[in-house]
Every structure is written in C-alpha cells, then in structure tokens.
Amino acid sequence: MVTTQGIQSDPAVMMGKPVVVGTRITVEQILGELGAGRSVEELLEAHPRLTREGILAALRFGAEVMHADVVYPLTKSVA
C-alpha cells in the first residue's frame, strides 16, 4: 500500500486505483465529477465520508501526476 498526502493506493481497494484515505472514492471519480460541473458541496453531500480536505488531496494528486514526464496526446477536444 502506498499513501501520499491523503491519497492511498492499495491493490485490495478499488483494484489499486488511488483513493482518498479512509474511503473507496477514487481520485478519478472526484476529478471526473468536478470536471462535469458538480460542486464541492454536491460531492460532500453525495459522499458523506468524503471531506473537503480529501477533495483537495485528490486535486493535488492529479496535479502531481500531470507533472510526470509523460506526453498525453489528445485525439479530440476535451473542452
């Protein structure tokens, strides 16, 4: 199991996808819901175990992942 700033990855939880510590809520799910226009307040209401700090940890983790030396070619617009 790997834990970093409120995010953990454990092969026994959600197939090892990064999740907010203490939940089964993936970083991918949080980023997807925020990107789709849901507010932080809506996420907190929909997921009672999720905290504002957990959402911020997911955003930090996503930003750190994007700093990796990997090129992500886009085949279509994401806007």
N, C-alpha and C positions, 0 to 999 in steps of 0.2 A: 504494500500500500504506500502511495506517495501523497503527502499533504503539503500544500503551498498556500499560504495567505488565505485560509478559509475555504480552499478548494481541495478535494481529495480524489484520488483515482485508485480504485480497488477492484481487481478482477471479479470479486464476489458481489459487487454492487453495480448495477446497470452496465454489465459487460465491460467494466473498466473505464467507461466514459467519465470525464471529470464532472463531479457533482459538488454542490455546496455541502460542506461538512455537516453531518447530522441529518441529512435529507437524502432523498433519491431524486432530487431535482437537478437535471444536468445543466451545465453551462450552455450547451447548445439550445436547450429549451428556453432558458432565460433570454439569451440573445435573440432567438427567433421571435419570441413573444414581444420583446421590446421593439424589435425591428418591424414587426407587423402593426405597431401603433398602440399596444397595450401600455398603460401607465404603470409606474412602480406601485402605486396604490392598488391598482387592479391585480397585479401579481401577488401582492401581500395578502389581499383578500381571498384570492383563489387558492393560495398555498399557505395555510396557517403556520406551518413550521418554518417557512422562509422569512428571513429578516432583511431589513434594508442593508445591513452590513453584508449579508450573503449575496445580495444583488450586486453590490459594489465590488465584492470579491470576484464575482463572475465577469464583470466588466473589465476589471484589472487583468484577470487571467486571459480574457480574449485579446486584450491589447498586447500583452506579453507574447502570446502565441503569434500575433501578426508581426512581431519584431524578428521572428526567425528568418534565417537566410533562405527562404523558400519563395519561389515565384508562383503566384496563383493566377494563371491566365484565365480571363473571363471570356466565355463564348457568347454570352448575351448580357445585356444591361441588367444591373441589379437595382436600378432606381425605379 
